């Protein structure tokens, strides 16, 4: 099994179009996984970025799959 390259927040940011600060914010929020080498050194992988994208992306459902209100009387009630 080949080892995946470890990237700094700046390196990953340059590859994906984010600033290093934005990458660090995702890491601090627990949304982007990383490898902690030491207390100050945290590195990332592209597979971790891909998992973040998959989990963070919402897919629009097709028109036929949209929830609909039942036809008939309006859904409000008079007081």
mmCIF file of the N, C-alpha and C atoms, coordinates in Angstrom:
data_MODEL
# 
_entry.id   MODEL 
# 
loop_
_atom_site.group_PDB 
_atom_site.id 
_atom_site.type_symbol 
_atom_site.label_atom_id 
_atom_site.label_alt_id 
_atom_site.label_comp_id 
_atom_site.label_asym_id 
_atom_site.label_entity_id 
_atom_site.label_seq_id 
_atom_site.pdbx_PDB_ins_code 
_atom_site.Cartn_x 
_atom_site.Cartn_y 
_atom_site.Cartn_z 
_atom_site.occupancy 
_atom_site.B_iso_or_equiv 
_atom_site.pdbx_formal_charge 
_atom_site.auth_seq_id 
_atom_site.auth_comp_id 
_atom_site.auth_asym_id 
_atom_site.auth_atom_id 
_atom_site.pdbx_PDB_model_num 
ATOM 1   N N  . UNK A 1 1  ? 0.841   -1.180 0.000  1.00 0.00 ? 1  UNK A N  1 
ATOM 2   C CA . UNK A 1 1  ? 0.000   0.000  0.000  1.00 0.00 ? 1  UNK A CA 1 
ATOM 3   C C  . UNK A 1 1  ? 0.889   1.247  0.000  1.00 0.00 ? 1  UNK A C  1 
ATOM 4   N N  . UNK A 1 2  ? 0.649   2.138  -0.945 1.00 0.00 ? 2  UNK A N  1 
ATOM 5   C CA . UNK A 1 2  ? 1.442   3.358  -1.044 1.00 0.00 ? 2  UNK A CA 1 
ATOM 6   C C  . UNK A 1 2  ? 1.001   4.354  0.017  1.00 0.00 ? 2  UNK A C  1 
ATOM 7   N N  . UNK A 1 3  ? 1.974   5.056  0.565  1.00 0.00 ? 3  UNK A N  1 
ATOM 8   C CA . UNK A 1 3  ? 1.648   6.071  1.564  1.00 0.00 ? 3  UNK A CA 1 
ATOM 9   C C  . UNK A 1 3  ? 1.194   7.341  0.861  1.00 0.00 ? 3  UNK A C  1 
ATOM 10  N N  . UNK A 1 4  ? 0.205   7.972  1.448  1.00 0.00 ? 4  UNK A N  1 
ATOM 11  C CA . UNK A 1 4  ? -0.324  9.206  0.889  1.00 0.00 ? 4  UNK A CA 1 
ATOM 12  C C  . UNK A 1 4  ? 0.525   10.383 1.359  1.00 0.00 ? 4  UNK A C  1 
ATOM 13  N N  . UNK A 1 5  ? 0.689   11.361 0.479  1.00 0.00 ? 5  UNK A N  1 
ATOM 14  C CA . UNK A 1 5  ? 1.482   12.540 0.820  1.00 0.00 ? 5  UNK A CA 1 
ATOM 15  C C  . UNK A 1 5  ? 0.762   13.366 1.880  1.00 0.00 ? 5  UNK A C  1 
ATOM 16  N N  . UNK A 1 6  ? 1.513   13.800 2.884  1.00 0.00 ? 6  UNK A N  1 
ATOM 17  C CA . UNK A 1 6  ? 0.971   14.677 3.917  1.00 0.00 ? 6  UNK A CA 1 
ATOM 18  C C  . UNK A 1 6  ? 1.189   16.123 3.491  1.00 0.00 ? 6  UNK A C  1 
ATOM 19  N N  . UNK A 1 7  ? 0.157   16.938 3.666  1.00 0.00 ? 7  UNK A N  1 
ATOM 20  C CA . UNK A 1 7  ? 0.183   18.322 3.212  1.00 0.00 ? 7  UNK A CA 1 
ATOM 21  C C  . UNK A 1 7  ? -0.030  19.280 4.374  1.00 0.00 ? 7  UNK A C  1 
ATOM 22  N N  . UNK A 1 8  ? 0.638   20.421 4.316  1.00 0.00 ? 8  UNK A N  1 
ATOM 23  C CA . UNK A 1 8  ? 0.387   21.474 5.302  1.00 0.00 ? 8  UNK A CA 1 
ATOM 24  C C  . UNK A 1 8  ? -0.937  22.151 4.937  1.00 0.00 ? 8  UNK A C  1 
ATOM 25  N N  . UNK A 1 9  ? -1.526  22.895 5.866  1.00 0.00 ? 9  UNK A N  1 
ATOM 26  C CA . UNK A 1 9  ? -2.752  23.634 5.527  1.00 0.00 ? 9  UNK A CA 1 
ATOM 27  C C  . UNK A 1 9  ? -2.552  24.555 4.317  1.00 0.00 ? 9  UNK A C  1 
ATOM 28  N N  . UNK A 1 10 ? -1.385  25.174 4.197  1.00 0.00 ? 10 UNK A N  1 
ATOM 29  C CA . UNK A 1 10 ? -1.115  26.048 3.049  1.00 0.00 ? 10 UNK A CA 1 
ATOM 30  C C  . UNK A 1 10 ? -1.057  25.245 1.758  1.00 0.00 ? 10 UNK A C  1 
ATOM 31  N N  . UNK A 1 11 ? -0.374  24.101 1.777  1.00 0.00 ? 11 UNK A N  1 
ATOM 32  C CA . UNK A 1 11 ? -0.272  23.277 0.570  1.00 0.00 ? 11 UNK A CA 1 
ATOM 33  C C  . UNK A 1 11 ? -1.649  22.786 0.121  1.00 0.00 ? 11 UNK A C  1 
ATOM 34  N N  . UNK A 1 12 ? -2.447  22.294 1.070  1.00 0.00 ? 12 UNK A N  1 
ATOM 35  C CA . UNK A 1 12 ? -3.790  21.834 0.716  1.00 0.00 ? 12 UNK A CA 1 
ATOM 36  C C  . UNK A 1 12 ? -4.627  23.002 0.207  1.00 0.00 ? 12 UNK A C  1 
ATOM 37  N N  . UNK A 1 13 ? -4.541  24.141 0.892  1.00 0.00 ? 13 UNK A N  1 
ATOM 38  C CA . UNK A 1 13 ? -5.287  25.322 0.463  1.00 0.00 ? 13 UNK A CA 1 
ATOM 39  C C  . UNK A 1 13 ? -4.937  25.738 -0.955 1.00 0.00 ? 13 UNK A C  1 
ATOM 40  N N  . UNK A 1 14 ? -3.654  25.717 -1.284 1.00 0.00 ? 14 UNK A N  1 
ATOM 41  C CA . UNK A 1 14 ? -3.223  26.068 -2.640 1.00 0.00 ? 14 UNK A CA 1 
ATOM 42  C C  . UNK A 1 14 ? -3.810  25.102 -3.670 1.00 0.00 ? 14 UNK A C  1 
ATOM 43  N N  . UNK A 1 15 ? -3.894  23.828 -3.317 1.00 0.00 ? 15 UNK A N  1 
ATOM 44  C CA . UNK A 1 15 ? -4.426  22.828 -4.249 1.00 0.00 ? 15 UNK A CA 1 
ATOM 45  C C  . UNK A 1 15 ? -5.935  22.945 -4.455 1.00 0.00 ? 15 UNK A C  1 
ATOM 46  N N  . UNK A 1 16 ? -6.657  23.340 -3.410 1.00 0.00 ? 16 UNK A N  1 
ATOM 47  C CA . UNK A 1 16 ? -8.125  23.328 -3.489 1.00 0.00 ? 16 UNK A CA 1 
ATOM 48  C C  . UNK A 1 16 ? -8.739  24.723 -3.571 1.00 0.00 ? 16 UNK A C  1 
ATOM 49  N N  . UNK A 1 17 ? -7.911  25.765 -3.541 1.00 0.00 ? 17 UNK A N  1 
ATOM 50  C CA . UNK A 1 17 ? -8.430  27.117 -3.705 1.00 0.00 ? 17 UNK A CA 1 
ATOM 51  C C  . UNK A 1 17 ? -8.930  27.781 -2.437 1.00 0.00 ? 17 UNK A C  1 
ATOM 52  N N  . UNK A 1 18 ? -8.391  27.380 -1.294 1.00 0.00 ? 18 UNK A N  1 
ATOM 53  C CA . UNK A 1 18 ? -8.735  28.018 -0.020 1.00 0.00 ? 18 UNK A CA 1 
ATOM 54  C C  . UNK A 1 18 ? -7.476  28.627 0.580  1.00 0.00 ? 18 UNK A C  1 
ATOM 55  N N  . UNK A 1 19 ? -7.662  29.538 1.512  1.00 0.00 ? 19 UNK A N  1 
ATOM 56  C CA . UNK A 1 19 ? -6.506  30.070 2.237  1.00 0.00 ? 19 UNK A CA 1 
ATOM 57  C C  . UNK A 1 19 ? -6.118  29.073 3.332  1.00 0.00 ? 19 UNK A C  1 
ATOM 58  N N  . UNK A 1 20 ? -4.898  29.201 3.809  1.00 0.00 ? 20 UNK A N  1 
ATOM 59  C CA . UNK A 1 20 ? -4.452  28.341 4.912  1.00 0.00 ? 20 UNK A CA 1 
ATOM 60  C C  . UNK A 1 20 ? -5.340  28.559 6.133  1.00 0.00 ? 20 UNK A C  1 
ATOM 61  N N  . UNK A 1 21 ? -5.773  29.804 6.355  1.00 0.00 ? 21 UNK A N  1 
ATOM 62  C CA . UNK A 1 21 ? -6.645  30.104 7.503  1.00 0.00 ? 21 UNK A CA 1 
ATOM 63  C C  . UNK A 1 21 ? -7.992  29.392 7.371  1.00 0.00 ? 21 UNK A C  1 
ATOM 64  N N  . UNK A 1 22 ? -8.534  29.327 6.157  1.00 0.00 ? 22 UNK A N  1 
ATOM 65  C CA . UNK A 1 22 ? -9.806  28.628 5.953  1.00 0.00 ? 22 UNK A CA 1 
ATOM 66  C C  . UNK A 1 22 ? -9.650  27.128 6.209  1.00 0.00 ? 22 UNK A C  1 
ATOM 67  N N  . UNK A 1 23 ? -8.533  26.565 5.757  1.00 0.00 ? 23 UNK A N  1 
ATOM 68  C CA . UNK A 1 23 ? -8.271  25.140 5.996  1.00 0.00 ? 23 UNK A CA 1 
ATOM 69  C C  . UNK A 1 23 ? -8.136  24.893 7.496  1.00 0.00 ? 23 UNK A C  1 
ATOM 70  N N  . UNK A 1 24 ? -7.391  25.756 8.195  1.00 0.00 ? 24 UNK A N  1 
ATOM 71  C CA . UNK A 1 24 ? -7.224  25.597 9.643  1.00 0.00 ? 24 UNK A CA 1 
ATOM 72  C C  . UNK A 1 24 ? -8.555  25.716 10.375 1.00 0.00 ? 24 UNK A C  1 
ATOM 73  N N  . UNK A 1 25 ? -9.422  26.604 9.910  1.00 0.00 ? 25 UNK A N  1 
ATOM 74  C CA . UNK A 1 25 ? -10.741 26.755 10.542 1.00 0.00 ? 25 UNK A CA 1 
ATOM 75  C C  . UNK A 1 25 ? -11.543 25.465 10.404 1.00 0.00 ? 25 UNK A C  1 
ATOM 76  N N  . UNK A 1 26 ? -11.479 24.815 9.251  1.00 0.00 ? 26 UNK A N  1 
ATOM 77  C CA . UNK A 1 26 ? -12.170 23.529 9.065  1.00 0.00 ? 26 UNK A CA 1 
ATOM 78  C C  . UNK A 1 26 ? -11.580 22.464 9.987  1.00 0.00 ? 26 UNK A C  1 
ATOM 79  N N  . UNK A 1 27 ? -10.268 22.493 10.167 1.00 0.00 ? 27 UNK A N  1 
ATOM 80  C CA . UNK A 1 27 ? -9.611  21.547 11.073 1.00 0.00 ? 27 UNK A CA 1 
ATOM 81  C C  . UNK A 1 27 ? -10.058 21.800 12.513 1.00 0.00 ? 27 UNK A C  1 
ATOM 82  N N  . UNK A 1 28 ? -10.064 23.066 12.923 1.00 0.00 ? 28 UNK A N  1 
ATOM 83  C CA . UNK A 1 28 ? -10.429 23.417 14.300 1.00 0.00 ? 28 UNK A CA 1 
ATOM 84  C C  . UNK A 1 28 ? -11.883 23.099 14.610 1.00 0.00 ? 28 UNK A C  1 
ATOM 85  N N  . UNK A 1 29 ? -12.748 23.184 13.597 1.00 0.00 ? 29 UNK A N  1 
ATOM 86  C CA . UNK A 1 29 ? -14.171 22.855 13.771 1.00 0.00 ? 29 UNK A CA 1 
ATOM 87  C C  . UNK A 1 29 ? -14.416 21.353 13.809 1.00 0.00 ? 29 UNK A C  1 
ATOM 88  N N  . UNK A 1 30 ? -13.374 20.566 13.504 1.00 0.00 ? 30 UNK A N  1 
ATOM 89  C CA . UNK A 1 30 ? -13.540 19.117 13.468 1.00 0.00 ? 30 UNK A CA 1 
ATOM 90  C C  . UNK A 1 30 ? -14.183 18.622 12.185 1.00 0.00 ? 30 UNK A C  1 
ATOM 91  N N  . UNK A 1 31 ? -14.265 19.476 11.178 1.00 0.00 ? 31 UNK A N  1 
ATOM 92  C CA . UNK A 1 31 ? -14.905 19.089 9.917  1.00 0.00 ? 31 UNK A CA 1 
ATOM 93  C C  . UNK A 1 31 ? -13.914 18.485 8.935  1.00 0.00 ? 31 UNK A C  1 
ATOM 94  N N  . UNK A 1 32 ? -12.623 18.765 9.111  1.00 0.00 ? 32 UNK A N  1 
ATOM 95  C CA . UNK A 1 32 ? -11.588 18.269 8.208  1.00 0.00 ? 32 UNK A CA 1 
ATOM 96  C C  . UNK A 1 32 ? -10.579 17.483 9.033  1.00 0.00 ? 32 UNK A C  1 
ATOM 97  N N  . UNK A 1 33 ? -10.421 16.205 8.698  1.00 0.00 ? 33 UNK A N  1 
ATOM 98  C CA . UNK A 1 33 ? -9.525  15.351 9.486  1.00 0.00 ? 33 UNK A CA 1 
ATOM 99  C C  . UNK A 1 33 ? -8.066  15.672 9.174  1.00 0.00 ? 33 UNK A C  1 
ATOM 100 N N  . UNK A 1 34 ? -7.208  15.419 10.156 1.00 0.00 ? 34 UNK A N  1 
ATOM 101 C CA . UNK A 1 34 ? -5.784  15.689 10.009 1.00 0.00 ? 34 UNK A CA 1 
ATOM 102 C C  . UNK A 1 34 ? -4.998  14.708 10.854 1.00 0.00 ? 34 UNK A C  1 
ATOM 103 N N  . UNK A 1 35 ? -3.686  14.671 10.599 1.00 0.00 ? 35 UNK A N  1 
ATOM 104 C CA . UNK A 1 35 ? -2.761  13.851 11.376 1.00 0.00 ? 35 UNK A CA 1 
ATOM 105 C C  . UNK A 1 35 ? -1.957  14.801 12.247 1.00 0.00 ? 35 UNK A C  1 
ATOM 106 N N  . UNK A 1 36 ? -1.987  14.576 13.552 1.00 0.00 ? 36 UNK A N  1 
ATOM 107 C CA . UNK A 1 36 ? -1.242  15.441 14.470 1.00 0.00 ? 36 UNK A CA 1 
ATOM 108 C C  . UNK A 1 36 ? 0.145   14.843 14.675 1.00 0.00 ? 36 UNK A C  1 
ATOM 109 N N  . UNK A 1 37 ? 1.143   15.508 14.121 1.00 0.00 ? 37 UNK A N  1 
ATOM 110 C CA . UNK A 1 37 ? 2.528   15.056 14.219 1.00 0.00 ? 37 UNK A CA 1 
ATOM 111 C C  . UNK A 1 37 ? 3.120   15.472 15.565 1.00 0.00 ? 37 UNK A C  1 
ATOM 112 N N  . UNK A 1 38 ? 2.819   16.696 15.971 1.00 0.00 ? 38 UNK A N  1 
ATOM 113 C CA . UNK A 1 38 ? 3.220   17.220 17.282 1.00 0.00 ? 38 UNK A CA 1 
ATOM 114 C C  . UNK A 1 38 ? 2.157   18.227 17.697 1.00 0.00 ? 38 UNK A C  1 
ATOM 115 N N  . UNK A 1 39 ? 2.358   18.854 18.850 1.00 0.00 ? 39 UNK A N  1 
ATOM 116 C CA . UNK A 1 39 ? 1.369   19.826 19.329 1.00 0.00 ? 39 UNK A CA 1 
ATOM 117 C C  . UNK A 1 39 ? 1.175   20.971 18.335 1.00 0.00 ? 39 UNK A C  1 
ATOM 118 N N  . UNK A 1 40 ? 2.230   21.318 17.602 1.00 0.00 ? 40 UNK A N  1 
ATOM 119 C CA . UNK A 1 40 ? 2.148   22.435 16.657 1.00 0.00 ? 40 UNK A CA 1 
ATOM 120 C C  . UNK A 1 40 ? 1.992   22.000 15.205 1.00 0.00 ? 40 UNK A C  1 
ATOM 121 N N  . UNK A 1 41 ? 2.275   20.756 14.895 1.00 0.00 ? 41 UNK A N  1 
ATOM 122 C CA . UNK A 1 41 ? 2.278   20.317 13.500 1.00 0.00 ? 41 UNK A CA 1 
ATOM 123 C C  . UNK A 1 41 ? 1.108   19.387 13.221 1.00 0.00 ? 41 UNK A C  1 
ATOM 124 N N  . UNK A 1 42 ? 0.206   19.866 12.366 1.00 0.00 ? 42 UNK A N  1 
ATOM 125 C CA . UNK A 1 42 ? -0.953  19.079 11.948 1.00 0.00 ? 42 UNK A CA 1 
ATOM 126 C C  . UNK A 1 42 ? -0.959  19.052 10.429 1.00 0.00 ? 42 UNK A C  1 
ATOM 127 N N  . UNK A 1 43 ? -0.960  17.853 9.850  1.00 0.00 ? 43 UNK A N  1 
ATOM 128 C CA . UNK A 1 43 ? -0.900  17.707 8.407  1.00 0.00 ? 43 UNK A CA 1 
ATOM 129 C C  . UNK A 1 43 ? -2.153  17.019 7.881  1.00 0.00 ? 43 UNK A C  1 
ATOM 130 N N  . UNK A 1 44 ? -2.422  17.243 6.601  1.00 0.00 ? 44 UNK A N  1 
ATOM 131 C CA . UNK A 1 44 ? -3.646  16.747 5.982  1.00 0.00 ? 44 UNK A CA 1 
ATOM 132 C C  . UNK A 1 44 ? -3.328  15.874 4.778  1.00 0.00 ? 44 UNK A C  1 
ATOM 133 N N  . UNK A 1 45 ? -4.360  15.172 4.295  1.00 0.00 ? 45 UNK A N  1 
ATOM 134 C CA . UNK A 1 45 ? -4.225  14.353 3.093  1.00 0.00 ? 45 UNK A CA 1 
ATOM 135 C C  . UNK A 1 45 ? -5.322  14.725 2.104  1.00 0.00 ? 45 UNK A C  1 
ATOM 136 N N  . UNK A 1 46 ? -5.087  14.419 0.834  1.00 0.00 ? 46 UNK A N  1 
ATOM 137 C CA . UNK A 1 46 ? -6.118  14.667 -0.181 1.00 0.00 ? 46 UNK A CA 1 
ATOM 138 C C  . UNK A 1 46 ? -7.318  13.749 0.042  1.00 0.00 ? 46 UNK A C  1 
ATOM 139 N N  . UNK A 1 47 ? -7.100  12.531 0.526  1.00 0.00 ? 47 UNK A N  1 
ATOM 140 C CA . UNK A 1 47 ? -8.247  11.642 0.771  1.00 0.00 ? 47 UNK A CA 1 
ATOM 141 C C  . UNK A 1 47 ? -9.113  12.200 1.898  1.00 0.00 ? 47 UNK A C  1 
ATOM 142 N N  . UNK A 1 48 ? -8.493  12.845 2.885  1.00 0.00 ? 48 UNK A N  1 
ATOM 143 C CA . UNK A 1 48 ? -9.265  13.506 3.937  1.00 0.00 ? 48 UNK A CA 1 
ATOM 144 C C  . UNK A 1 48 ? -10.083 14.655 3.370  1.00 0.00 ? 48 UNK A C  1 
ATOM 145 N N  . UNK A 1 49 ? -9.492  15.412 2.437  1.00 0.00 ? 49 UNK A N  1 
ATOM 146 C CA . UNK A 1 49 ? -10.217 16.507 1.782  1.00 0.00 ? 49 UNK A CA 1 
ATOM 147 C C  . UNK A 1 49 ? -11.398 15.949 0.983  1.00 0.00 ? 49 UNK A C  1 
ATOM 148 N N  . UNK A 1 50 ? -11.175 14.845 0.268  1.00 0.00 ? 50 UNK A N  1 
ATOM 149 C CA . UNK A 1 50 ? -12.253 14.245 -0.527 1.00 0.00 ? 50 UNK A CA 1 
ATOM 150 C C  . UNK A 1 50 ? -13.393 13.764 0.366  1.00 0.00 ? 50 UNK A C  1 
ATOM 151 N N  . UNK A 1 51 ? -13.068 13.191 1.529  1.00 0.00 ? 51 UNK A N  1 
ATOM 152 C CA . UNK A 1 51 ? -14.118 12.778 2.467  1.00 0.00 ? 51 UNK A CA 1 
ATOM 153 C C  . UNK A 1 51 ? -14.883 13.990 2.987  1.00 0.00 ? 51 UNK A C  1 
ATOM 154 N N  . UNK A 1 52 ? -14.151 15.081 3.281  1.00 0.00 ? 52 UNK A N  1 
ATOM 155 C CA . UNK A 1 52 ? -14.811 16.313 3.726  1.00 0.00 ? 52 UNK A CA 1 
ATOM 156 C C  . UNK A 1 52 ? -15.786 16.801 2.655  1.00 0.00 ? 52 UNK A C  1 
ATOM 157 N N  . UNK A 1 53 ? -15.343 16.825 1.404  1.00 0.00 ? 53 UNK A N  1 
ATOM 158 C CA . UNK A 1 53 ? -16.209 17.281 0.313  1.00 0.00 ? 53 UNK A CA 1 
ATOM 159 C C  . UNK A 1 53 ? -17.458 16.416 0.206  1.00 0.00 ? 53 UNK A C  1 
ATOM 160 N N  . UNK A 1 54 ? -17.266 15.117 0.289  1.00 0.00 ? 54 UNK A N  1 
ATOM 161 C CA . UNK A 1 54 ? -18.406 14.199 0.170  1.00 0.00 ? 54 UNK A CA 1 
ATOM 162 C C  . UNK A 1 54 ? -19.409 14.432 1.301  1.00 0.00 ? 54 UNK A C  1 
ATOM 163 N N  . UNK A 1 55 ? -18.915 14.606 2.513  1.00 0.00 ? 55 UNK A N  1 
ATOM 164 C CA . UNK A 1 55 ? -19.795 14.805 3.669  1.00 0.00 ? 55 UNK A CA 1 
ATOM 165 C C  . UNK A 1 55 ? -20.416 16.193 3.700  1.00 0.00 ? 55 UNK A C  1 
ATOM 166 N N  . UNK A 1 56 ? -19.732 17.187 3.146  1.00 0.00 ? 56 UNK A N  1 
ATOM 167 C CA . UNK A 1 56 ? -20.209 18.568 3.232  1.00 0.00 ? 56 UNK A CA 1 
ATOM 168 C C  . UNK A 1 56 ? -21.094 18.970 2.057  1.00 0.00 ? 56 UNK A C  1 
ATOM 169 N N  . UNK A 1 57 ? -21.119 18.167 0.990  1.00 0.00 ? 57 UNK A N  1 
ATOM 170 C CA . UNK A 1 57 ? -21.869 18.530 -0.209 1.00 0.00 ? 57 UNK A CA 1 
ATOM 171 C C  . UNK A 1 57 ? -23.279 17.992 -0.132 1.00 0.00 ? 57 UNK A C  1 
ATOM 172 N N  . UNK A 1 58 ? -24.225 18.870 -0.344 1.00 0.00 ? 58 UNK A N  1 
ATOM 173 C CA . UNK A 1 58 ? -25.628 18.469 -0.380 1.00 0.00 ? 58 UNK A CA 1 
ATOM 174 C C  . UNK A 1 58 ? -26.033 18.304 -1.832 1.00 0.00 ? 58 UNK A C  1 
ATOM 175 N N  . UNK A 1 59 ? -26.627 17.186 -2.145 1.00 0.00 ? 59 UNK A N  1 
ATOM 176 C CA . UNK A 1 59 ? -27.065 16.918 -3.508 1.00 0.00 ? 59 UNK A CA 1 
ATOM 177 C C  . UNK A 1 59 ? -28.523 17.303 -3.634 1.00 0.00 ? 59 UNK A C  1 
ATOM 178 N N  . UNK A 1 60 ? -28.844 18.079 -4.673 1.00 0.00 ? 60 UNK A N  1 
ATOM 179 C CA . UNK A 1 60 ? -30.230 18.465 -4.900 1.00 0.00 ? 60 UNK A CA 1 
ATOM 180 C C  . UNK A 1 60 ? -31.000 17.242 -5.391 1.00 0.00 ? 60 UNK A C  1 
ATOM 181 N N  . UNK A 1 61 ? -32.159 17.022 -4.777 1.00 0.00 ? 61 UNK A N  1 
ATOM 182 C CA . UNK A 1 61 ? -32.978 15.890 -5.189 1.00 0.00 ? 61 UNK A CA 1 
ATOM 183 C C  . UNK A 1 61 ? -33.687 16.218 -6.499 1.00 0.00 ? 61 UNK A C  1 
ATOM 184 N N  . UNK A 1 62 ? -33.971 15.209 -7.328 1.00 0.00 ? 62 UNK A N  1 
ATOM 185 C CA . UNK A 1 62 ? -34.721 15.447 -8.565 1.00 0.00 ? 62 UNK A CA 1 
ATOM 186 C C  . UNK A 1 62 ? -36.117 15.986 -8.249 1.00 0.00 ? 62 UNK A C  1 
ATOM 187 N N  . UNK A 1 63 ? -36.727 16.682 -9.220 1.00 0.00 ? 63 UNK A N  1 
ATOM 188 C CA . UNK A 1 63 ? -38.063 17.271 -9.044 1.00 0.00 ? 63 UNK A CA 1 
ATOM 189 C C  . UNK A 1 63 ? -39.067 16.250 -8.519 1.00 0.00 ? 63 UNK A C  1 
ATOM 190 N N  . UNK A 1 64 ? -39.059 15.057 -9.071 1.00 0.00 ? 64 UNK A N  1 
ATOM 191 C CA . UNK A 1 64 ? -40.047 14.037 -8.699 1.00 0.00 ? 64 UNK A CA 1 
ATOM 192 C C  . UNK A 1 64 ? -39.882 13.577 -7.259 1.00 0.00 ? 64 UNK A C  1 
ATOM 193 N N  . UNK A 1 65 ? -38.734 13.833 -6.671 1.00 0.00 ? 65 UNK A N  1 
ATOM 194 C CA . UNK A 1 65 ? -38.435 13.341 -5.334 1.00 0.00 ? 65 UNK A CA 1 
ATOM 195 C C  . UNK A 1 65 ? -38.677 14.402 -4.256 1.00 0.00 ? 65 UNK A C  1 
ATOM 196 N N  . UNK A 1 66 ? -39.115 15.601 -4.657 1.00 0.00 ? 66 UNK A N  1 
ATOM 197 C CA . UNK A 1 66 ? -39.346 16.687 -3.706 1.00 0.00 ? 66 UNK A CA 1 
ATOM 198 C C  . UNK A 1 66 ? -40.587 16.412 -2.870 1.00 0.00 ? 66 UNK A C  1 
ATOM 199 N N  . UNK A 1 67 ? -40.538 16.698 -1.570 1.00 0.00 ? 67 UNK A N  1 
ATOM 200 C CA . UNK A 1 67 ? -41.736 16.509 -0.743 1.00 0.00 ? 67 UNK A CA 1 
ATOM 201 C C  . UNK A 1 67 ? -42.818 17.500 -1.167 1.00 0.00 ? 67 UNK A C  1 
ATOM 202 N N  . UNK A 1 68 ? -44.049 17.063 -1.141 1.00 0.00 ? 68 UNK A N  1 
ATOM 203 C CA . UNK A 1 68 ? -45.166 17.910 -1.553 1.00 0.00 ? 68 UNK A CA 1 
ATOM 204 C C  . UNK A 1 68 ? -46.200 17.966 -0.444 1.00 0.00 ? 68 UNK A C  1 
ATOM 205 N N  . UNK A 1 69 ? -46.876 19.094 -0.363 1.00 0.00 ? 69 UNK A N  1 
ATOM 206 C CA . UNK A 1 69 ? -48.009 19.206 0.552  1.00 0.00 ? 69 UNK A CA 1 
ATOM 207 C C  . UNK A 1 69 ? -49.196 18.508 -0.090 1.00 0.00 ? 69 UNK A C  1 
ATOM 208 N N  . UNK A 1 70 ? -50.032 17.873 0.708  1.00 0.00 ? 70 UNK A N  1 
ATOM 209 C CA . UNK A 1 70 ? -51.214 17.234 0.121  1.00 0.00 ? 70 UNK A CA 1 
ATOM 210 C C  . UNK A 1 70 ? -52.136 18.293 -0.476 1.00 0.00 ? 70 UNK A C  1 
ATOM 211 N N  . UNK A 1 71 ? -52.789 17.939 -1.566 1.00 0.00 ? 71 UNK A N  1 
ATOM 212 C CA . UNK A 1 71 ? -53.739 18.854 -2.194 1.00 0.00 ? 71 UNK A CA 1 
ATOM 213 C C  . UNK A 1 71 ? -54.989 18.942 -1.341 1.00 0.00 ? 71 UNK A C  1 
ATOM 214 N N  . UNK A 1 72 ? -55.690 20.049 -1.452 1.00 0.00 ? 72 UNK A N  1 
ATOM 215 C CA . UNK A 1 72 ? -56.923 20.187 -0.686 1.00 0.00 ? 72 UNK A CA 1 
ATOM 216 C C  . UNK A 1 72 ? -56.929 21.480 0.085  1.00 0.00 ? 72 UNK A C  1 
ATOM 217 N N  . UNK A 1 73 ? -57.455 21.434 1.296  1.00 0.00 ? 73 UNK A N  1 
ATOM 218 C CA . UNK A 1 73 ? -57.587 22.636 2.111  1.00 0.00 ? 73 UNK A CA 1 
ATOM 219 C C  . UNK A 1 73 ? -56.223 23.233 2.444  1.00 0.00 ? 73 UNK A C  1 
ATOM 220 N N  . UNK A 1 74 ? -56.157 24.564 2.576  1.00 0.00 ? 74 UNK A N  1 
ATOM 221 C CA . UNK A 1 74 ? -54.898 25.205 2.990  1.00 0.00 ? 74 UNK A CA 1 
ATOM 222 C C  . UNK A 1 74 ? -54.443 24.667 4.344  1.00 0.00 ? 74 UNK A C  1 
ATOM 223 N N  . UNK A 1 75 ? -53.174 24.781 4.607  1.00 0.00 ? 75 UNK A N  1 
ATOM 224 C CA . UNK A 1 75 ? -52.591 24.213 5.823  1.00 0.00 ? 75 UNK A CA 1 
ATOM 225 C C  . UNK A 1 75 ? -52.631 25.168 7.012  1.00 0.00 ? 75 UNK A C  1 
ATOM 226 N N  . UNK A 1 76 ? -53.477 26.209 6.974  1.00 0.00 ? 76 UNK A N  1 
ATOM 227 C CA . UNK A 1 76 ? -53.571 27.124 8.115  1.00 0.00 ? 76 UNK A CA 1 
ATOM 228 C C  . UNK A 1 76 ? -54.911 26.925 8.820  1.00 0.00 ? 76 UNK A C  1 
ATOM 229 N N  . UNK A 1 77 ? -54.953 27.318 10.047 1.00 0.00 ? 77 UNK A N  1 
ATOM 230 C CA . UNK A 1 77 ? -56.160 27.164 10.855 1.00 0.00 ? 77 UNK A CA 1 
ATOM 231 C C  . UNK A 1 77 ? -56.603 28.530 11.346 1.00 0.00 ? 77 UNK A C  1 
ATOM 232 N N  . UNK A 1 78 ? -57.900 28.762 11.376 1.00 0.00 ? 78 UNK A N  1 
ATOM 233 C CA . UNK A 1 78 ? -58.397 30.036 11.899 1.00 0.00 ? 78 UNK A CA 1 
ATOM 234 C C  . UNK A 1 78 ? -58.483 29.951 13.417 1.00 0.00 ? 78 UNK A C  1 
ATOM 235 N N  . UNK A 1 79 ? -58.323 31.099 14.053 1.00 0.00 ? 79 UNK A N  1 
ATOM 236 C CA . UNK A 1 79 ? -58.355 31.135 15.520 1.00 0.00 ? 79 UNK A CA 1 
ATOM 237 C C  . UNK A 1 79 ? -59.717 31.198 16.050 1.00 0.00 ? 79 UNK A C  1 
# 
